[in-house]
């Protein structure tokens, strides 16, 4: 079993898009039928992260996310684990592996 979809509902859609894009996720705008405009990123394993506006559904409460991003997409973040906070206050642990797949730091 694995996770193939994670949806975050937020009242700060653009701020969250900017935050997660800044971590290296390629978030693209989407809209399904009459649903709201939102953003989606597809991971290497096919799993999808979607950011939706909190309208009919309430904001996603406390969630701790662990994301791994290739060093070339991590911006200026060095190899290691980085504990961050998104615009809604969720903890995001970002892992930037070394080219050989190892990490250091916390």
C-alpha positions as a Markdown table, in Angstrom:
| # | Residue | x | y | z |
|---|---|---|---|---|
| 1 | Unk | 0.0 | 0.0 | 0.0 |
| 2 | Unk | 1.2 | 3.5 | -0.7 |
| 3 | Unk | -0.1 | 7.1 | -0.7 |
| 4 | Unk | -1.2 | 8.3 | -4.1 |
| 5 | Unk | -3.0 | 11.5 | -3.3 |
| 6 | Unk | -2.7 | 14.2 | -0.6 |
| 7 | Unk | -5.1 | 17.2 | -0.8 |
| 8 | Unk | -4.5 | 20.3 | 1.3 |
| 9 | Unk | -7.4 | 22.8 | 1.7 |
| 10 | Unk | -6.2 | 26.3 | 2.4 |
| 11 | Unk | -7.5 | 29.8 | 2.7 |
| 12 | Unk | -4.1 | 31.0 | 1.5 |
| 13 | Unk | -3.9 | 29.2 | -1.8 |
| 14 | Unk | -1.4 | 31.5 | -3.6 |
| 15 | Unk | 0.8 | 31.7 | -0.5 |
| 16 | Unk | 0.9 | 27.9 | -0.2 |
| 17 | Unk | 1.5 | 27.5 | -3.9 |
| 18 | Unk | 4.5 | 29.8 | -3.6 |
| 19 | Unk | 5.8 | 28.0 | -0.5 |
| 20 | Unk | 5.6 | 24.5 | -2.0 |
| 21 | Unk | 6.9 | 25.7 | -5.4 |
| 22 | Unk | 9.8 | 27.2 | -3.5 |
| 23 | Unk | 10.6 | 23.8 | -2.1 |
| 24 | Unk | 11.0 | 22.5 | -5.7 |
| 25 | Unk | 7.5 | 21.1 | -6.4 |
| 26 | Unk | 6.3 | 21.7 | -10.0 |
| 27 | Unk | 2.7 | 22.9 | -9.1 |
| 28 | Unk | 0.5 | 23.3 | -12.2 |
| 29 | Unk | -2.9 | 24.9 | -12.3 |
| 30 | Unk | -5.8 | 22.5 | -12.7 |
| 31 | Unk | -9.6 | 22.5 | -12.8 |
| 32 | Unk | -11.9 | 19.5 | -12.9 |
| 33 | Unk | -15.3 | 20.1 | -14.4 |
| 34 | Unk | -17.1 | 22.7 | -12.3 |
| 35 | Unk | -14.7 | 22.3 | -9.4 |
| 36 | Unk | -12.5 | 25.1 | -8.1 |
| 37 | Unk | -9.2 | 26.2 | -9.6 |
| 38 | Unk | -6.4 | 24.5 | -7.7 |
| 39 | Unk | -2.8 | 23.4 | -8.1 |
| 40 | Unk | -1.3 | 19.9 | -8.4 |
| 41 | Unk | 2.2 | 18.4 | -8.4 |
| 42 | Unk | 3.0 | 14.8 | -9.4 |
| 43 | Unk | 5.9 | 13.1 | -7.6 |
| 44 | Unk | 8.3 | 10.6 | -9.3 |
| 45 | Unk | 6.3 | 7.7 | -8.0 |
| 46 | Unk | 3.1 | 9.0 | -9.4 |
| 47 | Unk | 1.7 | 10.3 | -6.1 |
| 48 | Unk | -0.1 | 13.7 | -6.4 |
| 49 | Unk | -0.2 | 16.6 | -4.0 |
| 50 | Unk | -3.1 | 19.0 | -4.6 |
| 51 | Unk | -3.7 | 22.5 | -3.1 |
| 52 | Unk | -7.3 | 23.5 | -3.1 |
| 53 | Unk | -9.0 | 26.6 | -1.8 |
| 54 | Unk | -10.9 | 26.1 | 1.4 |
| 55 | Unk | -14.4 | 27.0 | 0.3 |
| 56 | Unk | -17.0 | 24.3 | 0.7 |
| 57 | Unk | -14.5 | 22.2 | 2.7 |
| 58 | Unk | -12.7 | 23.6 | 5.7 |
| 59 | Unk | -9.0 | 24.2 | 5.8 |
| 60 | Unk | -6.9 | 21.2 | 6.4 |
| 61 | Unk | -5.9 | 21.1 | 10.0 |
| 62 | Unk | -2.5 | 20.1 | 11.4 |
| 63 | Unk | -0.6 | 17.8 | 9.1 |
| 64 | Unk | 3.1 | 17.1 | 9.2 |
| 65 | Unk | 4.5 | 16.5 | 5.7 |
| 66 | Unk | 7.8 | 14.9 | 4.8 |
| 67 | Unk | 9.0 | 15.7 | 1.3 |
| 68 | Unk | 12.2 | 14.8 | -0.5 |
| 69 | Unk | 13.4 | 17.0 | -3.3 |
| 70 | Unk | 16.4 | 16.6 | -5.6 |
| 71 | Unk | 19.3 | 18.9 | -4.8 |
| 72 | Unk | 19.0 | 20.7 | -8.2 |
| 73 | Unk | 15.4 | 21.6 | -7.3 |
| 74 | Unk | 16.0 | 22.6 | -3.7 |
| 75 | Unk | 17.0 | 26.2 | -4.4 |
| 76 | Unk | 19.7 | 27.3 | -2.0 |
| 77 | Unk | 19.0 | 24.6 | 0.6 |
| 78 | Unk | 22.0 | 22.4 | 1.3 |
| 79 | Unk | 21.9 | 18.6 | 1.6 |
| 80 | Unk | 20.2 | 17.5 | 4.8 |
| 81 | Unk | 16.8 | 17.7 | 6.6 |
| 82 | Unk | 15.1 | 21.1 | 7.0 |
| 83 | Unk | 12.1 | 21.7 | 9.2 |
| 84 | Unk | 10.0 | 24.4 | 7.8 |
| 85 | Unk | 6.5 | 25.8 | 8.3 |
| 86 | Unk | 4.0 | 26.5 | 5.5 |
| 87 | Unk | 1.8 | 29.6 | 5.4 |
| 88 | Unk | -1.0 | 27.7 | 7.3 |
| 89 | Unk | 1.3 | 26.6 | 10.1 |
| 90 | Unk | 1.9 | 23.0 | 9.0 |
| 91 | Unk | 5.3 | 21.4 | 9.6 |
| 92 | Unk | 7.1 | 20.4 | 6.5 |
| 93 | Unk | 10.3 | 18.4 | 6.8 |
| 94 | Unk | 12.2 | 18.8 | 3.6 |
| 95 | Unk | 14.9 | 16.3 | 2.8 |
| 96 | Unk | 17.6 | 17.2 | 0.3 |
| 97 | Unk | 19.7 | 14.0 | -0.4 |
| 98 | Unk | 23.3 | 14.1 | -1.5 |
| 99 | Unk | 23.9 | 12.8 | -5.0 |
| 100 | Unk | 24.6 | 9.3 | -3.5 |
| 101 | Unk | 21.3 | 9.4 | -1.7 |
| 102 | Unk | 22.5 | 10.2 | 1.9 |
| 103 | Unk | 21.4 | 13.1 | 4.1 |
| 104 | Unk | 22.9 | 14.9 | 7.0 |
| 105 | Unk | 21.6 | 17.6 | 9.3 |
| 106 | Unk | 18.2 | 18.0 | 10.9 |
